[in-house]
Amino acid sequence: MASRKWTIAAVAAATIAVAGGTAGWAAADSVDTKASTYVDGLNKVTDDWNDHYRELGGSLCDGCENSDNTDLVVLWQSVLVVDGFLATEDPIDGYFGPDTKRATAMWQDHFGVKQTGKVNAATWAEASSHLSETDGTVYYAKEGGGEVRFTRHEDGSYTFNKVLIPGGEELVNNGGKRIEFYKRTVKLAPVG
């Protein structure tokens, strides 16, 4: 009889656990995907940008509502300039237009990401894998050339510091304290 009670208790506990798990997943699906409005990270930096696609609710792209005069587009264009896919005479202007689309497709091809010309989840993940960190400064760097420097603060938020363009040109941020998804606060200006 005791064995039967244990069996019934075990089945009841398993049923509750499964039902709770299902309810938990249903609740997770209903959570607002736009959890943050700025670039942030936690723990290792090589996955800090992986959630941008989800948090934005889609890709950065030519014609996308979220890709018009934003800090996040400035960040992406800086990556493209440092990696040599967006010519330095093309402005890092925060607008994702045809030049940025073309440069993004070339970047994707170079790094083995499916060419879409959009900064999608796979593109953010690949870019994030090239980040490194030393004493609170996060770097997106190209071998033998430029880099983009950020500060990652204790709360995880990122500040845009500077862009070192291969060949020596340097742009510094004279603007925002955080890299925003939906507005433009970063103001890059040449040093000197």
VEXVO-308120 format. One line per 5 residues: number of its first residue (from 1); their letters; for each residue z, y, x of N, C-alpha, C, O. Coordinates in pm, 1 decimal, m for minus. Atoms other than C-alpha are relative to their C-alpha. Layout:
<nodes>
NUM) a) Z:Y:X:Z:Y:X:Z:Y:X:Z:Y:X  ...
</nodes>
This chain:
<nodes>
1) masrk) 0.0:m119.6:81.2:0.0:0.0:0.0:0.0:127.3:86.4:m69.3:224.4:56.2  m4.7:m115.8:m89.0:84.2:239.9:283.5:m136.9:25.1:61.6:m177.4:139.8:80.7  132.5:m13.3:m59.2:m257.0:168.5:435.6:m95.6:68.4:m96.9:m176.7:151.6:m56.2  86.6:m60.1:100.5:m430.1:262.1:110.7:28.1:149.5:m15.0:m65.1:228.4:m30.8  m36.1:m142.0:9.8:m238.7:593.3:90.8:m58.0:78.4:117.6:m107.8:189.7:100.7
6) wtiaa) 55.2:m65.2:m117.4:m345.0:677.0:446.4:m151.2:16.0:m13.0:m207.1:118.4:26.4  144.9:m6.2:17.8:m706.6:597.6:360.4:m36.7:111.4:m96.9:m127.5:190.3:m70.4  26.0:m105.2:99.2:m698.4:820.5:51.9:26.4:137.6:61.4:m51.4:230.6:40.1  m32.2:m127.8:m63.5:m531.4:1099.5:252.3:m108.6:39.7:100.6:m147.0:156.5:108.0  103.9:m28.6:m99.6:m792.7:1071.5:529.1:m128.9:43.8:m67.5:m193.9:137.9:m22.1
11) vaaat) 121.6:m37.1:73.3:m1081.2:1083.9:279.0:15.4:139.3:m60.3:m78.6:218.7:m56.4  m24.0:m131.8:58.7:m925.8:1385.3:105.0:m7.5:108.7:107.4:m67.4:214.0:85.7  3.0:m98.1:m108.4:m875.8:1566.2:435.8:m142.8:22.8:49.0:m182.2:136.7:74.4  139.6:m13.4:m44.2:m1235.4:1495.4:542.3:m81.6:78.8:m100.6:m164.3:161.8:m62.9  71.5:m71.7:104.5:m1365.1:1619.7:207.0:31.8:149.3:5.4:m57.9:232.8:m6.1
16) iavag) m40.5:m140.4:m8.7:m1166.2:1942.3:238.5:m62.0:65.1:123.1:m110.4:178.1:116.4  57.6:m55.1:m123.0:m1284.4:1990.6:597.9:m148.9:26.4:m16.3:m198.3:131.1:25.8  144.2:m18.0:20.4:m1649.7:1941.0:500.5:m25.5:115.1:m95.8:m112.6:198.4:m70.6  18.7:m108.3:97.3:m1619.8:2170.2:198.7:32.2:134.1:63.9:m39.4:232.1:42.9  m36.0:m123.8:m68.6:m1444.0:2432.9:409.2:m106.7:39.2:100.3:m140.2:156.9:113.8
21) gtagw) 106.1:m27.0:m97.2:m1710.0:2400.5:676.8:m123.6:54.3:m67.5:m184.6:149.5:m18.8  116.5:m47.4:74.0:m1988.2:2442.0:422.0:22.3:141.9:m49.5:m66.4:226.7:m40.1  m29.9:m134.5:47.2:m1816.4:2743.8:272.4:m1.1:98.1:116.0:m46.7:211.7:103.5  0.5:m86.3:m118.5:m1766.3:2881.1:621.1:m141.3:37.7:41.0:m167.9:153.3:73.9  138.2:m30.1:m36.9:m2139.2:2849.0:697.3:m64.9:92.2:m102.5:m141.7:181.3:m66.0
26) aaads) 56.7:m87.0:103.1:m2231.0:3007.8:365.8:48.2:143.3:20.1:m28.6:238.3:4.9  m53.0:m133.4:m24.0:m2001.1:3299.0:444.6:m65.1:62.7:122.4:m95.2:182.0:123.6  62.3:m52.5:m121.8:m2149.9:3333.1:791.5:m141.6:49.0:m28.0:m184.8:149.0:29.4  135.9:m42.0:32.1:m2500.0:3355.0:643.9:m3.6:132.8:m74.1:m104.3:203.5:m69.8  0.2:m122.5:78.8:m2395.1:3644.8:423.4:51.7:119.9:79.1:54.6:231.1:26.5
31) vdtka) m50.6:m109.2:m81.6:m2252.2:3853.5:709.2:m114.4:93.8:37.3:m225.6:49.5:65.8  99.6:m99.3:m39.7:m2437.8:4176.0:785.7:m42.1:m26.6:144.0:42.0:m31.3:233.7  49.1:31.9:m133.4:m2658.8:4100.2:1085.2:1.8:121.5:91.4:m4.3:105.5:213.3  m2.6:m121.2:m81.7:m2646.5:4460.5:1205.2:145.1:31.9:37.4:202.4:130.9:m8.0  m140.7:m8.9:m35.3:m2302.8:4414.4:1362.3:30.3:120.8:88.4:141.5:173.3:84.3
36) styvd) m21.8:m110.0:m92.3:m2345.6:4689.2:1621.2:m114.6:99.9:m14.2:m224.5:65.2:m57.4  105.1:m102.6:2.7:m2537.4:5014.4:1641.0:m29.3:51.2:140.0:m98.5:151.6:157.1  21.6:m40.4:m137.9:m2535.4:5036.4:2018.9:m0.8:m123.3:89.8:46.0:m230.4:51.1  6.3:109.1:m96.7:m2596.5:4821.1:2326.0:142.0:m30.9:47.4:216.5:57.7:89.0  m132.4:41.8:m44.1:m2287.5:4620.4:2409.9:m5.9:m142.1:53.8:m107.1:m210.9:40.8
41) glnkv) m6.3:134.1:m54.5:m2178.9:4302.2:2577.9:143.5:m45.2:17.1:237.6:33.0:4.3  m130.4:61.6:m16.9:m1890.8:4067.0:2641.1:m15.0:m112.8:100.5:m114.7:m185.0:98.9  m0.4:105.2:m102.4:m1808.8:3833.9:2929.8:m118.3:16.2:94.9:m137.9:124.6:149.8  108.3:m7.5:m97.9:m2114.8:3752.0:3143.3:m112.1:92.7:m49.7:m145.3:93.8:m168.2  101.6:m98.8:38.5:m2386.1:4021.2:3148.1:m135.7:m62.7:m30.0:m217.7:m1.7:m98.6
46) tddwn) 133.6:58.4:14.6:m2680.3:3779.9:3153.6:m32.3:m42.0:m143.0:m140.0:m96.0:m168.2  33.4:22.8:140.6:m2655.3:3738.7:2776.6:29.7:122.7:m87.0:31.9:113.1:m209.7  m38.1:m120.3:74.9:m2564.8:4096.0:2678.3:m107.6:49.7:m95.4:m74.9:108.0:m198.8  107.6:m52.4:84.4:m2905.9:4177.0:2529.9:m53.7:m103.3:m97.8:m141.8:m71.7:m177.8  53.0:108.0:84.4:m2962.1:3843.9:2352.2:13.1:26.5:m149.5:m66.7:m25.2:m227.8
51) dhyre) m23.1:m21.8:142.9:m2828.4:3970.4:2018.9:m68.3:124.2:m56.5:m51.6:154.4:m174.7  63.6:m123.5:50.1:m3036.1:4290.0:1992.7:m96.6:m25.8:m115.0:m100.6:50.9:m211.3  95.0:31.5:107.1:m3304.0:4127.4:1780.0:74.7:m17.1:m133.2:35.9:39.8:m235.3  m79.1:24.9:121.0:m3043.9:4006.9:1529.2:67.0:128.6:m48.3:64.8:159.2:m167.5  m70.7:m121.7:39.3:m2847.0:4331.9:1534.1:m94.6:107.3:m53.4:m57.9:184.0:m142.3
56) lggsl) 100.0:m95.7:48.8:m3162.0:4540.3:1485.6:m59.3:m42.2:m134.0:m109.7:40.2:m210.4  64.5:52.9:119.4:m3278.6:4316.0:1205.9:m148.5:m25.5:22.6:m224.6:m36.5:m73.5  139.8:26.9:m31.8:m3609.2:4253.9:1387.3:m36.6:48.5:139.2:49.8:81.6:220.3  52.7:m35.8:m131.6:m3827.3:4341.5:1683.5:m14.6:150.7:16.3:m24.7:224.7:m81.6  53.6:m132.4:m31.6:m3896.3:4668.8:1857.7:m150.7:m17.0:4.4:m199.3:m114.2:62.3
61) cdgce) 145.7:15.2:m2.5:m4268.3:4727.9:1805.2:m69.1:130.2:m38.4:m7.7:222.7:m91.6  83.8:m112.0:37.7:m4551.4:4973.9:1758.1:m7.4:3.6:m153.1:m57.9:m89.9:m215.3  0.9:m13.3:145.7:m4510.2:5097.0:1400.4:127.1:m45.9:m68.6:141.2:m26.1:m189.2  m126.1:43.1:60.6:m4164.2:4947.5:1343.4:92.4:119.9:m19.3:100.4:208.3:66.1  m87.9:m111.0:36.3:m3916.3:5179.9:1177.2:109.2:23.9:104.9:148.0:138.2:129.1
66) nsdnt) m110.7:m11.1:m95.1:m3646.6:5106.2:1439.9:m46.3:37.1:141.3:34.6:36.5:234.1  57.5:m18.8:m133.7:m3877.0:5193.8:1732.7:m53.2:140.6:22.9:m145.3:160.2:102.2  49.1:m136.7:m2.3:m3922.6:5567.1:1690.2:108.7:94.4:51.4:202.1:128.2:m21.4  m91.8:m95.9:m60.9:m3735.0:5799.6:1928.9:143.7:m51.4:4.0:234.8:11.5:m49.8  m133.1:59.3:m10.7:m3439.1:5573.2:2008.3:35.7:m30.7:145.1:m51.2:m49.3:230.2
71) dlvvl) m49.8:37.3:m132.5:m3223.1:5500.6:2311.3:m44.4:m140.2:39.0:m74.7:m165.9:155.5  35.5:138.1:m31.3:m3306.9:5131.8:2284.7:m144.6:m10.1:49.2:m174.7:m90.6:137.3  138.4:m2.0:m49.4:m3678.4:5204.4:2327.2:m4.1:60.9:140.3:m81.4:15.1:224.4  m8.7:m56.0:m135.1:m3591.8:5423.9:2629.2:44.3:m109.0:98.0:m12.3:m121.6:206.5  m45.5:110.6:m84.7:m3402.5:5126.9:2774.3:m115.6:m95.5:28.4:m141.0:m130.1:143.8
76) wqsvl) 109.2:95.6:m17.0:m3697.7:4893.0:2713.8:m113.6:58.7:85.7:m166.6:m9.6:173.3  105.4:m62.5:m79.7:m3953.4:5138.6:2854.2:41.6:10.5:147.0:m42.8:m1.0:235.8  m48.6:m5.4:m138.1:m3735.3:5176.0:3165.4:m16.4:m134.1:69.1:m53.8:m139.1:186.3  22.2:134.6:m53.5:m3746.6:4798.6:3217.3:m147.9:m17.7:33.7:m182.1:m69.2:140.2  144.4:14.2:m23.0:m4125.7:4809.3:3183.3:m47.1:81.6:120.4:m132.3:35.4:196.2
81) vvdgf) 36.7:m83.4:m114.5:m4155.4:5094.5:3436.6:46.9:m64.6:129.8:m29.9:m75.3:225.4  m55.9:61.1:m120.4:m3926.7:4925.8:3690.5:m78.1:m125.0:38.8:m99.8:m150.1:157.4  74.9:122.9:m27.9:m4121.8:4600.0:3659.0:m148.9:24.8:22.9:m223.3:m69.0:51.4  137.8:m34.8:m32.8:m4452.6:4784.7:3702.5:m101.1:m22.6:m111.2:m221.2:m28.0:m84.8  92.4:24.4:111.3:m4600.2:4724.4:3356.7:m31.0:124.1:m81.3:m129.7:126.6:m154.9
86) lated) 24.1:m127.8:66.6:m4574.0:5078.1:3220.5:m9.6:103.2:111.8:87.1:126.1:184.5  23.8:m94.3:m109.5:m4723.6:5337.3:3454.9:100.5:114.1:m6.1:136.4:160.9:m114.2  m100.8:m105.6:m2.7:m4477.5:5601.1:3567.8:m51.7:132.1:m55.2:27.7:216.2:m97.4  50.8:m123.4:60.7:m4712.0:5876.5:3451.2:5.7:m6.1:m153.0:m3.2:96.8:m219.9  m27.0:13.2:143.5:m4664.7:5737.2:3100.2:147.5:31.2:m20.2:232.7:m28.0:46.0
91) pidgy) m139.8:m40.7:13.2:m4346.7:5899.3:2978.1:88.2:m110.2:m58.8:46.6:m188.8:m143.9  m105.6:78.5:64.5:m4031.2:5709.0:2903.6:52.9:93.3:m108.2:142.8:174.0:m85.0  m23.7:m101.1:102.7:m4012.7:5890.0:2574.5:74.8:m49.5:m123.6:104.0:29.3:m213.6  m73.9:51.5:115.1:m3832.7:5659.5:2330.3:m86.2:m36.4:m119.2:m34.1:m77.8:m222.8  92.7:34.9:108.3:m4143.2:5603.0:2115.8:m77.6:m125.2:39.2:m143.7:m127.0:143.0
96) fgpdt) 69.2:126.2:m28.1:m4282.8:5249.0:2102.9:m140.7:9.4:m58.2:m163.6:m23.2:m174.6  138.5:m15.9:43.4:m4654.9:5318.9:2083.7:m90.5:m104.1:62.8:m42.8:m205.1:114.4  97.4:96.5:m51.8:m4974.9:5142.4:2194.2:17.8:m32.5:148.8:m0.9:m147.5:188.5  m19.2:26.5:m142.8:m4902.0:5182.6:2569.0:119.1:m93.1:23.2:112.4:m185.0:104.8  m118.3:84.7:m13.7:m4556.5:5029.7:2533.7:m28.6:m140.2:m53.2:18.8:m238.9:3.0
101) krata) 38.5:130.9:54.5:m4700.3:4749.7:2318.3:m80.8:m79.2:103.6:m53.5:m196.8:127.8  84.5:65.0:m101.1:m4964.0:4670.1:2583.2:84.1:m44.1:120.2:70.2:m156.3:168.9  m86.1:30.7:m114.2:m4706.9:4684.4:2864.5:96.5:m114.0:m32.6:125.0:m198.1:52.6  m90.1:108.3:42.8:m4470.7:4459.7:2666.3:m72.6:m133.4:2.7:m16.8:m232.9:49.1  78.1:124.9:m1.5:m4743.4:4197.3:2622.3:m23.1:m47.7:143.8:m15.1:m167.5:170.9
106) mwqdh) 18.8:38.2:m140.9:m4813.6:4203.7:2998.8:131.3:m51.5:59.4:131.8:m149.6:133.7  m132.0:42.9:m47.0:m4439.1:4175.5:3072.3:28.4:m141.2:m50.5:72.1:m227.8:25.3  m23.9:132.9:58.2:m4412.3:3879.2:2833.8:m82.9:m106.4:71.0:m31.8:m213.8:102.7  87.0:95.2:m68.2:m4708.9:3706.3:2998.0:54.4:m31.3:139.5:58.6:m147.4:180.3  m51.8:17.1:m136.2:m4561.9:3760.1:3345.4:125.5:m88.0:2.5:142.0:m170.4:92.4
111) fgvkq) m126.7:72.9:2.2:m4222.5:3616.9:3247.6:m4.0:m126.9:m85.4:100.0:m188.0:m109.7  13.6:125.6:72.9:m4358.4:3324.3:3043.7:50.6:3.0:m142.9:85.3:m100.7:m199.5  m39.5:m16.0:140.3:m4264.2:3462.2:2702.2:m127.8:13.5:m82.0:m222.8:78.2:m37.9  119.2:m10.2:85.0:m4515.0:3426.0:2417.4:m37.8:146.7:m20.0:45.2:228.8:m59.0  48.3:m137.7:10.9:m4727.2:3741.5:2413.8:m12.6:42.6:m145.7:m94.7:m10.3:m220.6
116) tgkvn) 7.9:m57.9:133.8:m4665.4:3938.1:2096.0:m13.4:152.5:5.3:m57.0:215.2:m91.2  m3.3:m145.9:m9.8:m4637.8:4294.6:2224.0:120.1:59.4:m70.8:135.0:181.4:m77.5  m123.1:m42.5:68.1:m4308.5:4310.1:2032.2:119.4:m47.4:81.7:115.1:m154.1:142.8  m122.6:41.2:m68.3:m3960.5:4300.8:2183.0:81.1:m80.5:m100.7:161.6:m26.8:m177.0  m63.3:92.8:94.8:m3840.3:3996.7:1990.2:118.3:m69.6:66.9:156.7:m34.1:178.4
121) aatwa) m118.3:69.5:m52.0:m3546.6:3759.6:2041.8:m26.9:m64.0:136.0:56.4:m53.6:226.0  31.8:66.2:m127.7:m3718.9:3564.1:2322.1:m15.8:101.7:112.5:21.8:74.8:226.6  20.2:m104.5:m100.1:m3810.0:3886.1:2503.1:134.0:57.6:45.0:156.9:75.7:164.6  m132.8:m50.0:m36.5:m3454.4:4022.6:2488.8:74.7:m103.0:84.0:140.0:m67.5:182.2  m70.6:104.3:m75.3:m3318.4:3688.5:2610.2:m50.6:m7.5:144.2:29.1:m19.0:237.3
126) eassh) 55.6:4.9:m135.4:m3556.0:3682.5:2908.5:43.4:122.6:80.6:84.1:109.3:196.0  m41.6:m121.7:m70.9:m3479.2:4044.0:3001.1:147.9:m6.4:36.0:187.1:31.3:146.5  m143.6:10.5:m23.2:m3106.9:3980.0:2968.2:32.1:m92.8:116.8:128.9:m70.6:189.4  m25.1:95.6:m108.3:m3130.3:3688.8:3210.9:m19.9:62.6:138.2:18.5:2.6:238.6  23.0:m68.9:m126.4:m3232.4:3939.4:3482.2:105.7:106.4:29.4:92.3:182.2:125.4
131) lsetd) m107.8:m95.8:m22.9:m2914.7:4147.5:3452.7:99.3:m55.9:101.5:120.4:m177.0:109.2  m109.8:37.6:m89.4:m2645.6:4142.9:3720.4:104.7:110.5:m8.9:76.9:219.6:m58.5  m109.0:m96.1:13.5:m2310.6:4320.1:3746.7:83.4:2.4:127.0:112.3:m101.6:186.2  m92.0:m19.7:m110.1:m2097.1:4462.7:4024.6:93.5:114.5:m35.2:48.7:227.4:m55.2  m101.9:m102.3:24.2:m1772.1:4651.4:3957.6:m30.2:89.6:m119.1:m15.4:211.4:m109.8
136) gtvyy) 24.3:m76.6:122.2:m1868.4:4759.8:3605.3:m138.1:61.0:m11.0:m174.9:111.6:m117.0  137.5:m48.1:6.2:m2221.9:4865.2:3696.6:m91.1:m119.3:m24.2:m85.1:m219.1:47.6  95.4:105.5:34.1:m2492.7:4651.9:3536.5:m136.9:44.7:49.0:m175.1:160.7:33.3  130.5:m28.2:m58.9:m2833.5:4631.3:3704.1:m108.3:m86.3:m64.5:m90.0:m206.3:m85.1  124.2:73.3:25.2:m3177.1:4533.9:3583.5:m86.4:39.3:118.4:m130.9:153.8:127.2
141) akegg) 64.9:m36.1:m125.5:m3352.9:4515.1:3919.4:m124.9:m81.7:25.0:m135.8:m197.3:m16.0  122.0:65.4:m44.1:m3693.6:4431.1:4056.7:11.1:m21.0:150.7:55.2:67.3:224.2  m4.7:28.6:m143.4:m3718.3:4263.8:4394.6:m83.4:103.1:75.9:m198.2:130.9:41.1  73.1:m91.7:m86.1:m3813.7:4514.6:4661.7:m36.6:132.5:m63.4:m128.7:199.6:m16.8  40.8:m124.8:62.8:m3821.3:4811.1:4430.4:106.3:60.0:m86.8:221.0:76.7:m45.6
146) gevrf) m84.6:m79.0:87.9:m3669.6:4982.2:4135.8:106.9:m78.4:m71.3:117.9:m200.6:m60.6  m104.5:59.8:82.4:m3380.1:4920.2:3908.9:41.3:97.1:m109.0:19.8:217.9:m99.2  m61.6:m79.6:105.4:m3218.1:5041.5:3591.7:148.7:m28.4:10.5:190.4:m144.0:16.6  m145.1:15.9:m13.3:m2844.2:5103.3:3617.5:70.4:46.9:m126.5:35.2:147.5:m188.1  m81.9:m28.9:117.5:m2591.2:5101.2:3338.5:146.6:m14.0:38.2:179.5:m78.1:138.0
151) trhed) m142.5:29.6:m8.2:m2215.1:5117.1:3306.1:36.1:m76.8:m126.3:2.9:m35.0:m237.3  m54.1:72.2:115.6:m2056.1:4854.2:3082.1:149.0:27.8:m1.7:221.4:m10.0:90.5  m138.6:m43.0:12.1:m1723.2:4991.1:2963.1:88.8:m113.9:m48.8:39.5:m219.1:m89.8  m95.6:103.0:41.3:m1407.3:4795.9:2877.6:m22.8:m46.2:m143.8:2.1:m162.3:m176.1  27.0:38.3:139.3:m1504.5:4801.7:2508.0:m134.8:m71.1:m15.3:m172.6:m108.4:m126.3
156) gsytf) 128.6:68.9:1.3:m1840.7:4642.6:2602.4:m119.9:91.8:m16.2:m233.3:49.4:6.0  112.8:m91.5:21.6:m2050.4:4951.4:2526.2:m65.0:35.5:133.3:0.4:40.4:237.5  79.0:m35.4:m117.4:m2325.2:5046.8:2770.4:m29.7:148.8:1.5:m56.4:208.7:m102.6  49.4:m134.4:m24.8:m2399.5:5389.9:2916.2:m118.3:m12.1:94.3:m113.3:m87.7:191.4  119.7:m2.5:m83.3:m2742.6:5453.5:3066.1:28.5:93.5:117.3:60.1:210.6:95.9
161) nkvli) m26.2:m84.3:m115.7:m2698.5:5582.1:3422.6:m127.4:58.0:60.1:m147.0:179.5:61.2  120.0:m50.4:m67.5:m3033.2:5601.4:3600.8:m107.5:m105.5:7.4:m83.5:m224.7:m11.9  115.3:85.3:m24.4:m3376.2:5458.9:3661.4:m49.2:33.3:140.4:m81.4:148.4:170.0  56.4:m16.0:m133.9:m3487.3:5407.1:4021.6:m137.1:m64.4:m3.4:m149.3:m186.8:m7.6  137.6:46.6:14.0:m3865.1:5379.0:4006.1:m51.8:m42.7:137.3:m31.3:28.3:235.7
166) pggee) 55.8:41.0:m129.6:m4039.6:5180.4:4280.6:m83.2:113.7:59.3:m165.8:174.0:m9.2  69.5:m110.7:m64.0:m4169.7:5432.4:4529.0:89.4:120.9:20.1:50.9:215.3:89.1  m97.2:m103.2:m31.2:m3863.7:5655.1:4521.0:40.6:96.6:m108.8:144.3:161.6:m95.2  m40.4:m94.4:103.7:m3859.8:5859.4:4199.7:127.5:m49.4:m68.2:145.5:m169.1:m90.7  m126.9:33.5:63.3:m3517.5:5871.3:4036.0:18.5:85.7:m124.9:2.3:207.7:m120.8
171) lvnng) m30.6:m69.5:125.4:m3434.3:5961.3:3675.0:146.2:m27.0:m33.6:191.9:m141.0:m25.4  m140.4:17.2:37.3:m3074.4:6021.3:3566.3:19.6:39.3:m146.5:m56.2:118.9:m202.0  m32.1:m30.1:138.6:m2920.0:6033.5:3220.9:90.5:122.3:m6.4:199.9:122.9:49.9  m79.2:m120.6:23.9:m2796.6:6378.6:3122.1:38.9:9.5:m147.0:57.4:118.9:m200.4  m24.5:m1.5:144.0:m2720.9:6273.8:2766.0:111.5:m92.3:m42.4:221.4:m89.1:12.9
176) gkrie) m96.5:80.6:72.9:m2542.6:6017.8:2551.1:89.1:m90.2:82.7:54.1:m132.6:192.8  m99.4:86.4:m62.7:m2237.7:5813.2:2639.9:m22.0:m147.3:m33.4:27.3:m234.9:37.6  34.1:138.0:36.4:m2367.3:5500.1:2462.9:m149.8:m8.2:m22.5:m214.5:91.2:m55.3  142.2:22.6:28.1:m2714.2:5348.3:2430.6:m9.8:m41.9:m145.8:26.1:m154.0:m181.9  4.0:19.2:144.9:m2776.4:5377.4:2057.3:m126.0:m75.2:m42.2:m231.4:m61.6:19.9
181) fykrt) 114.8:73.1:54.9:m3004.6:5149.1:1853.2:m91.4:90.3:m82.4:m213.7:79.6:m73.0  77.0:m68.8:104.2:m3115.5:5396.0:1587.0:m17.5:149.6:20.6:m73.2:217.1:m66.0  18.9:m142.8:m24.5:m3105.8:5741.8:1744.5:m18.5:24.0:149.0:0.1:m65.9:231.0  28.3:m36.0:m139.1:m3189.0:5923.1:2065.3:109.1:92.1:51.7:123.9:204.8:4.5  m102.4:m81.7:m67.5:m2901.5:6048.6:2281.4:m23.4:4.5:150.4:19.4:98.8:217.0
186) vklap) 28.7:8.0:m143.6:m3021.7:5943.0:2629.9:m105.3:104.9:34.6:m208.5:116.0:m31.6  93.4:m102.3:m47.3:m3191.7:6226.9:2817.3:m23.0:m22.5:148.8:57.8:18.8:232.0  31.8:26.9:m139.3:m3358.5:6111.1:3138.6:m69.5:120.5:62.0:m159.9:179.7:2.9  60.1:m113.8:m70.9:m3444.0:6380.0:3391.4:m11.6:m34.8:147.8:73.1:m105.7:202.0  15.7:25.9:m144.1:m3577.0:6369.5:3748.9:112.5:63.3:80.4:164.2:169.3:45.2
191) vg) m101.6:m55.3:m90.9:m3326.0:6421.1:4028.9:m69.3:103.5:87.5:m179.9:81.9:136.9  52.1:m101.7:m92.0:m3379.8:6738.6:4226.1:m75.4:105.1:m59.9:m122.8:194.6:10.1
</nodes>
